[in-house]
Amino acid sequence: MRVREKSTPHSTRSKRVLAIAAHPDDIEFMMAGTLLALRDRGWEVHYFNVSNGCAGSTSETRADTAKIRYAEARDSCRKAGFIHHAPIANDLGIAYMEEQIARTIAVVRAASPTIILTQSPQDYMEDHQNATRLAVTAGFSRGMKNAPCRPKRAPYFENVAIYHAMPYGLRDGLGKLLHSGLWIDIAEHIEQKRDLLACHASQKRWLDATQGMDSYLQTMVDLCSAMGTMSKKYALAEGWRKHNLLGFSSDQAFDPLQEALSDISVVDTEYMQSLDA
C-alpha cells in the first residue's frame, strides 16, 4: 500500500529516487536531508522501510507497535510528499534470503529509480547491514528476467547508482571511523528533517528508555553537525559513499546524485584518493 499512487512516464525515470532502510525512522535520521533536496529539484521520492519496527516498544505488543510505527512512517511520507512502500519483515527478521530478496526486487521495479539510497554496509546493527544487502541485490537484479520477484513486476534496464549513507555513530561495527566520498549540505532542510523525524514519537520514547537518548531529535542534529565538520565545508551535512558501478551502470562515470545536487555538495577528494591507495 502506498500513501499516494502516481504514474510516471518512462521518459522521467531519470528523476526517481528510492530510499531503502531497515526500520521506520532510519530514513529520516540518516537520509531525509538529501531526499528533501532532491524532491525540491523535481525528483520523485520513494520510501521503503524493510522492517515494520515491531520490536521498538517497552509497553506495547509486537502487533500494536508495528501498527503505530507504520502509521508514523506514513505520516512522515505525507508531510514530505514521498511515496510509501509497505515493509516486508519484522524487526530482527531482516535476512538475506530469497523471499525478502524477491519482495525487495518488486519494490525496486515498482519505483524503477535512477538513484537508490541505502544504509552503510559497515554498521553496528545486523538489520541495517542486511537491509543494505537486500537493496544492493535488488538493484543489481532490476533487469534480470528470471530473478525472483514477488509480486511479479516487469524488469527495467536503465542505469542505477547506489549510495550508502553514513552509519549512526559514524563508525563501523568494530569502531573504525568512516568517511564519505560526497557530502551534501542539508542546512536548508534541517528543520523539515527534524519535523519528519518527530513523526516517529514512539521510537523517541523507546530510545529514551532503552538507550539513554534523552534528546532524540537533537542527537540527529548533532550527527549532521559532525558530518558537516568532516566535510570541511558545511555546518550540517549528510555523507554518501557510491557503490561500485559494475553491474549497475554501463557508464562507469555515472554519478547522478552528485550531478543532481552539485550546487550543494562537495566531493571528498581525500576519501576518493584513498580508494586507490
C-alpha positions as CSV (number, residue, x, y, z in Angstrom):
1,M,0.0,0.0,0.0
2,R,1.2,3.5,-0.8
3,V,0.4,6.8,0.6
4,R,-0.2,8.1,-2.9
5,E,-0.2,6.5,-6.3
6,K,1.5,8.2,-9.1
7,S,2.0,7.1,-12.7
8,T,5.3,8.4,-14.2
9,P,6.1,8.2,-17.9
10,H,9.1,6.2,-18.9
11,S,11.0,9.3,-20.0
12,T,11.0,10.7,-16.5
13,R,12.5,7.7,-14.7
14,S,15.8,9.6,-14.6
15,K,14.4,11.7,-11.8
16,R,13.2,8.9,-9.4
17,V,15.0,8.0,-6.2
18,L,14.3,5.1,-3.8
19,A,15.4,5.2,-0.2
20,I,15.7,1.7,1.4
21,A,16.5,1.3,5.1
22,A,15.8,-1.2,7.8
23,H,13.4,0.5,10.3
24,P,10.9,3.2,10.5
25,D,12.8,6.4,11.3
26,D,16.2,5.3,9.7
27,I,15.5,7.2,6.5
28,E,14.6,10.3,8.4
29,F,17.6,10.0,10.7
30,M,20.3,9.5,8.0
31,M,18.9,10.4,4.6
32,A,16.0,12.8,4.7
33,G,18.0,16.0,4.1
34,T,19.3,14.6,0.8
35,L,15.8,13.3,-0.2
36,L,14.2,16.7,0.5
37,A,16.8,18.4,-1.6
38,L,16.1,16.0,-4.5
39,R,12.4,16.5,-4.1
40,D,12.8,20.2,-4.3
41,R,14.6,19.7,-7.6
42,G,11.7,17.7,-9.1
43,W,12.7,14.2,-8.1
44,E,10.0,11.7,-7.3
45,V,11.0,10.2,-3.9
46,H,10.1,6.6,-2.9
47,Y,10.4,5.4,0.7
48,F,10.8,1.8,1.8
49,N,11.4,0.5,5.3
50,V,12.2,-3.2,5.1
51,S,11.0,-3.8,8.7
52,N,7.8,-2.9,10.4
53,G,9.5,-1.8,13.6
54,C,7.6,-4.3,15.8
55,A,10.2,-4.6,18.5
56,G,10.6,-0.9,19.2
57,S,8.5,-0.6,22.4
58,T,8.8,-1.3,26.1
59,S,5.0,-1.4,26.7
60,E,3.0,-2.2,23.5
61,T,2.6,-5.7,21.9
62,R,4.5,-6.5,18.8
63,A,1.4,-6.2,16.7
64,D,0.4,-2.8,18.2
65,T,3.9,-1.5,17.9
66,A,4.0,-2.4,14.2
67,K,0.7,-0.6,13.6
68,I,1.9,2.5,15.5
69,R,5.2,2.7,13.6
70,Y,3.5,2.0,10.3
71,A,1.2,5.0,10.9
72,E,4.2,7.2,11.9
73,A,6.1,6.3,8.7
74,R,3.0,7.1,6.6
75,D,2.6,10.4,8.4
76,S,6.2,11.3,7.7
77,C,5.7,10.4,4.0
78,R,2.6,12.5,3.7
79,K,4.3,15.5,5.2
80,A,7.3,15.2,2.9
81,G,5.4,14.2,-0.3
82,F,7.2,10.9,-0.6
83,I,5.7,7.6,-1.9
84,H,5.5,5.0,0.8
85,H,6.1,1.2,0.2
86,A,5.0,-1.2,2.9
87,P,7.5,-3.1,5.0
88,I,8.1,-6.8,4.4
89,A,9.8,-8.1,7.6
90,N,9.8,-7.9,11.4
91,D,12.5,-6.3,13.5
92,L,15.5,-8.6,13.8
93,G,14.0,-10.6,11.0
94,I,15.6,-8.8,8.1
95,A,17.5,-11.6,6.3
96,Y,19.4,-12.1,3.1
97,M,17.1,-14.8,1.9
98,E,15.2,-15.5,-1.3
99,E,11.7,-14.4,-0.1
100,Q,13.0,-11.0,1.1
101,I,15.2,-10.6,-2.0
102,A,12.2,-11.2,-4.2
103,R,10.0,-8.8,-2.4
104,T,12.7,-6.1,-2.4
105,I,13.2,-6.6,-6.1
106,A,9.5,-6.0,-6.6
107,V,9.8,-2.6,-4.7
108,V,12.8,-1.6,-6.8
109,R,11.0,-2.4,-10.0
110,A,7.9,-0.6,-8.9
111,A,9.9,2.5,-8.2
112,S,12.3,2.0,-11.1
113,P,14.8,4.5,-9.7
114,T,17.9,6.0,-11.1
115,I,19.3,6.5,-7.6
116,I,19.0,4.1,-4.6
117,L,19.9,5.4,-1.2
118,T,20.5,2.8,1.5
119,Q,22.4,2.2,4.7
120,S,26.1,1.6,5.2
121,P,27.4,-2.0,4.6
122,Q,29.5,-1.5,7.7
123,D,27.3,-0.8,10.6
124,Y,26.8,-1.6,14.3
125,M,23.5,-3.4,13.7
126,E,22.8,-6.5,11.6
127,D,19.3,-5.4,10.5
128,H,20.9,-2.3,8.9
129,Q,23.5,-4.4,7.1
130,N,21.0,-6.9,5.9
131,A,18.7,-4.2,4.6
132,T,21.7,-2.9,2.6
133,R,22.4,-6.3,1.1
134,L,18.8,-6.6,0.0
135,A,18.9,-3.2,-1.6
136,V,22.1,-3.9,-3.5
137,T,21.0,-7.3,-4.8
138,A,17.6,-5.8,-5.8
139,G,19.2,-3.0,-7.7
140,F,21.6,-5.4,-9.4
141,S,18.6,-7.7,-10.4
142,R,16.4,-4.9,-11.7
143,G,16.7,-6.2,-15.3
144,M,17.0,-10.0,-14.6
145,K,14.0,-11.6,-16.2
146,N,14.5,-14.8,-14.2
147,A,15.2,-13.3,-10.9
148,P,12.6,-14.0,-8.2
149,C,10.1,-11.1,-7.9
150,R,7.1,-11.2,-5.7
151,P,4.7,-9.8,-6.7
152,K,5.7,-10.1,-10.4
153,R,6.8,-6.9,-12.0
154,A,8.4,-6.2,-15.3
155,P,12.2,-5.7,-15.3
156,Y,13.7,-2.4,-16.1
157,F,17.1,-1.8,-17.6
158,E,18.2,1.8,-17.1
159,N,21.5,2.6,-15.2
160,V,21.1,2.9,-11.5
161,A,23.6,4.2,-8.9
162,I,23.5,3.1,-5.3
163,Y,24.8,5.3,-2.5
164,H,25.4,4.3,1.1
165,A,24.7,6.6,4.0
166,M,26.9,7.0,7.0
167,P,26.0,4.8,10.0
168,Y,24.7,6.2,13.2
169,G,27.9,7.0,15.3
170,L,29.9,7.3,12.0
171,R,31.8,4.2,12.8
172,D,31.6,0.6,11.7
173,G,30.9,-2.4,13.9
174,L,34.5,-2.6,15.1
175,G,34.7,1.1,15.9
176,K,36.6,2.4,12.9
177,L,35.7,5.9,11.9
178,L,34.2,6.0,8.4
179,H,34.4,8.8,5.8
180,S,32.3,9.7,2.8
181,G,33.0,10.4,-0.8
182,L,30.2,13.0,-1.2
183,W,28.9,15.5,1.4
184,I,25.5,17.1,0.9
185,D,24.7,20.5,2.5
186,I,21.4,20.0,4.4
187,A,21.2,23.2,6.4
188,E,18.3,24.4,4.3
189,H,16.3,21.3,5.1
190,I,17.4,20.6,8.7
191,E,14.1,21.9,10.3
192,Q,11.9,19.8,7.9
193,K,14.2,16.8,8.5
194,R,13.7,17.3,12.2
195,D,9.9,17.6,11.8
196,L,9.8,14.3,9.8
197,L,11.9,12.5,12.4
198,A,9.5,13.9,15.1
199,C,6.7,11.9,13.4
200,H,8.3,8.8,15.0
201,A,7.3,9.7,18.5
202,S,7.1,6.0,19.7
203,Q,10.7,5.5,18.6
204,K,11.8,8.5,20.6
205,R,10.1,7.1,23.8
206,W,11.7,3.7,23.2
207,L,15.2,5.1,22.6
208,D,14.9,7.4,25.6
209,A,14.0,4.3,27.8
210,T,16.5,1.8,26.4
211,Q,19.5,3.7,25.1
212,G,19.5,6.8,27.3
213,M,19.0,9.0,24.2
214,D,17.4,11.9,26.1
215,S,17.2,14.2,23.1
216,Y,16.4,12.1,20.1
217,L,15.9,15.0,17.7
218,Q,19.0,16.9,18.9
219,T,21.0,13.7,18.5
220,M,20.2,13.7,14.9
221,V,21.1,17.4,14.5
222,D,24.4,16.7,16.4
223,L,25.2,13.9,14.0
224,C,24.6,16.1,11.0
225,S,26.8,18.7,12.6
226,A,29.6,16.1,13.0
227,M,29.3,15.2,9.3
228,G,29.4,18.9,8.5
229,T,32.7,19.2,10.3
230,M,34.0,16.2,8.4
231,S,33.0,17.8,5.1
232,K,35.3,20.8,5.9
233,K,32.8,23.0,4.2
234,Y,29.2,22.8,5.6
235,A,27.7,23.3,9.0
236,L,25.2,20.5,8.6
237,A,25.7,17.6,6.1
238,E,24.8,14.1,5.1
239,G,27.5,11.8,3.7
240,W,27.4,9.3,0.9
241,R,29.6,6.6,-0.5
242,K,28.9,5.4,-4.0
243,H,28.6,1.6,-4.6
244,N,30.8,0.0,-7.2
245,L,29.0,0.6,-10.5
246,L,29.9,-2.8,-12.1
247,G,26.6,-4.5,-13.0
248,F,24.6,-1.3,-12.2
249,S,25.6,1.1,-15.0
250,S,27.1,0.9,-18.4
251,D,28.8,4.2,-17.7
252,Q,31.4,3.9,-15.0
253,A,31.4,7.6,-14.5
254,F,27.7,7.6,-13.7
255,D,27.1,9.8,-10.6
256,P,23.5,11.1,-10.7
257,L,23.4,12.2,-7.0
258,Q,26.4,14.5,-7.3
259,E,25.1,15.8,-10.6
260,A,21.6,16.5,-9.2
261,L,23.0,18.2,-6.1
262,S,26.2,19.7,-7.5
263,D,25.2,23.2,-6.1
264,I,25.0,21.9,-2.5
265,S,27.6,19.2,-2.5
266,V,31.4,18.7,-2.2
267,V,33.4,15.6,-3.2
268,D,35.8,14.5,-0.5
269,T,39.0,14.1,-2.6
270,E,40.9,12.6,0.3
271,Y,38.4,9.8,0.5
272,M,38.3,9.3,-3.2
273,Q,42.1,9.1,-3.4
274,S,42.1,6.5,-0.5
275,L,40.1,4.1,-2.7
276,D,43.2,3.7,-4.9
277,A,45.7,3.6,-2.1
